[in-house]
Each structure stands twice: as C-alpha cells, then as structure tokens.
Amino acid sequence: MTANCFRLLYGEEVGLSEAPDRGPKLATRRTLRPKAAGHVWAWIILAVGLVLCMIITLWVVEAGKTTVTTFSDQDVVHTIAGRFSERWSQAPGPPERYRSQALKGAQSGDLSEALRFTSMTLSLDPDSVDDWLKMICLSCLKPADPFALTEGERHGLLIAMTNLEISPARIEFAHSLHQGSMSATDDIEGRLRILSRCIDVDIPSEAGKTKQETLDTLDVSP
C-alpha cells in the first residue's frame, strides 16, 4: 500500500502505461489544421490561361480568314486612286458630277475629257468598279493620254476584278481590249461600237465626226 502511494506521489503509474499526447485529430479522425490553398490558386491560374489561349487562337484564325470588303482595299486600286486623289485634291465633287461630264466627253468623241473626268470620279469614289472598267477601256483606246492607265495598271485591275460580281461579258470585253484583240478595226462604226461597250452607253455614229478629236484618230493600242 505504502509502495503504491509512493509511486502515485511521484507520478509513477501502477500497472498502466503512460497515455499518449493528444494528436492533431479529433475522435472523428478529422484534422484541425486547415488545408493549404496554394493548389486551388494554381488551378484557377491554369484555367484562366487556357481561356486566354483559346481567345487568342480564335482571334488569329478569324483574322486570317478576313477578306477584302471593298474594291479600294486592293493594293493596285489604292495606289492608282491615291495618285488621282493627289492630282484632284481640290476637286469639290460630288463624283456624280464628274461621272456625267466623262459620259458627255465619251459620247462626243473627246476621249481626253472622258479620261480626265473619269479620273476625277475615281479620286472621290475609288470603289466604283464600273468606273474602273470604263477607265481601263478608255485607256486602251487612248494609251498616250496623261490620265490613261499603264498596261501594268490595267492588268492589275483586271486581276483584282476576277472574283467580283461583275457582268462576265464586260470583264471579257475589257480583257480582250486590253490584250489588243479588238483594236484591229479601222472603220468609224467599229470603233464607235468599242467605245459604246466601254462606257455601256449607245453612241450615235455622228458623235465621232463632230469633234476635232474624232474616232478616226483614236490612239488605239496595237
């Protein structure tokens, strides 16, 4: 009895092992220490990065599919129209005014006036494919004129028109005239027909005989 009391007084156990220290877990085996949140932020950053990559990829793909929406966006059109705009920077417009004057010049047989006013029209309205076709044809009929398009410019414009919704007959006619296959005719009626198809307007046979510059003297490309 005395020995047992002695052991109890000095903290010694009697027939029992010491109880282990309480660990970090409750009886339910759940830890009291909160989990680290670092891996959660890593997943969030990864998800945001993937979304950004998808957005950039879609943007690049769509940008690559972007097509030219206006005819004046073509390089050759932009270059020539820029030259005309610089030459006629003071032209008040509107383009319809010069388009009408160009038609009158062509109908009277004055191709220099037709070319000059058509260039003024295009300086203000470079998206007018119809006027570019007229400019190509008029330039073929009078290539030495200061406002006439060069052979290279005509070729570039015709290529730019390939995929546009234009009358195939008009494109074919402009191609044929540009290549010289329609310039062999020497009679006034034949050249009037060519000019009529150029501007898509009927021209009476008297028109080529009323001006100093008649259709008999047209400088047609060989």
Secondary structure as GFF3:
##gff-version 3
##sequence-region A 1 222
A	DSSP	alpha_helix	2	9	.	.	.	ID=ss1
A	DSSP	alpha_helix	38	65	.	.	.	ID=ss2
A	DSSP	three_ten_helix	71	73	.	.	.	ID=ss3
A	DSSP	alpha_helix	75	87	.	.	.	ID=ss4
A	DSSP	alpha_helix	95	107	.	.	.	ID=ss5
A	DSSP	alpha_helix	111	124	.	.	.	ID=ss6
A	DSSP	alpha_helix	129	141	.	.	.	ID=ss7
A	DSSP	alpha_helix	151	160	.	.	.	ID=ss8
A	DSSP	alpha_helix	168	179	.	.	.	ID=ss9
A	DSSP	alpha_helix	188	199	.	.	.	ID=ss10
A	DSSP	three_ten_helix	205	209	.	.	.	ID=ss11
A	DSSP	three_ten_helix	215	217	.	.	.	ID=ss12
###
